[in-house]
Amino acid sequence: MTKFGELINVEKPVLIDFYFDWSDDENNLDTLKDVAAALGDKAKVIKIDIKKNEILAETLRVKGNPTFMIYKNGEMKWRQTGEQDANTLIGLVQQYV
C-alpha cells in the first residue's frame, strides 16, 4: 500500500473509511460507491482494512468500525466512528472541496 502520508497530503479532500471485514460491509461499500460517484474527481474515497493495516489503525487510534476521516493537505479535518449515510458523507466532504 502507498504510504499513508502520500495518500492524505493532497489538495483534494480524502475520505477514508477504516473498516473491518466481519461487519455488514456490503451496505457500507454501496454507500462509498455512491459517495465516490457523487464527488467525482473533486475528492478521493479510500477504504482501509483495519486488520491488514493494524499499525496505521493503532497510530490513528481507530477503535470503532467503521471509522471515517476526512483529510485535506495532510491535515485531519473531520472524524466520526459509526455508520454514516451517503448524503451525510457527501455533504461533509463538499465542505472541503
N, C-alpha and C positions, 0 to 999 in steps of 0.2 A: 504494500500500500504506500502511496505517496506520503511523504512526511506531512504530518498534521499542519504544521506551520505554513507549508506551501498551499494547502487547501484553503486555509482561512485568511491568508494575507493577500486578499484581492479586493478590488474596489466594489465589486458586486456583493450584495448580501449573500451569505451562505447559510442555508437552513440545514441543520444536521439533526438526524433522528438516531439517537443511540437506542438500540433495541436488543432484545434477547429472544431467540427463536421459539421458545416454548409457548409464548403468548399467541393470541389470535392475530398473527402478523399479516394475514391476507387482507383484512379490512384496513389495517394501517398502510399497507403497500398501495392499495387503491387510493387512499387519501393522499399519499405523497405523489402518486402519479397525477392526480387532479391538481395538486399544488404546482407541480413542475409544469404541467400543460398551461395553466393559467398565467404563470410568471414568464414562461418562455425563456429568452436569453437574458432577462433582466436580473436573474438570480440563479444560484446553484442550489440543488437539493441533493443531499447526500445521506445515505443510510450507513451506519457503522454498527457492526455486531459487537455487543459488549464482551461476549465470551472470547471472540477472536482478537480483541483489542483490549485485554484486561488492564494492561499498564496505562494506556491512554485513559480508559474509563476511571481507573483509580486516581490518576493525576487530576482529572477534571471533577472528581468526587461524584460520579454518576452512581446514584443509589437506586433509582426507580426505573421502571420500564413501562413505557418509553420515556426518555428524557429528550426534549427538543432544545436546541440552542440556535441562536442567530448570531453570526459573526459578520463584521464588516471591517476591512482594513486591519485584520488581525485582532480586533477587539470584540469581546463578547458584548452584544447589545441586549440580549434577552435570553431567558432560560426558564423552562417550565417542565415539570415532571407530570406525566399523566396524559391520557388520551386528549387529542385536540381534533376538532373537525377541520376540513379543508378550508372553509371560508375564513375561519379564525386565523389559521396559519398564513393564508394569502394576505389578509389584512395586515398582520404583523410584519411580514417580510416587506410589503409595499411601503411601510413607513421608512424603510432604509434604502429604497431604490434611488 
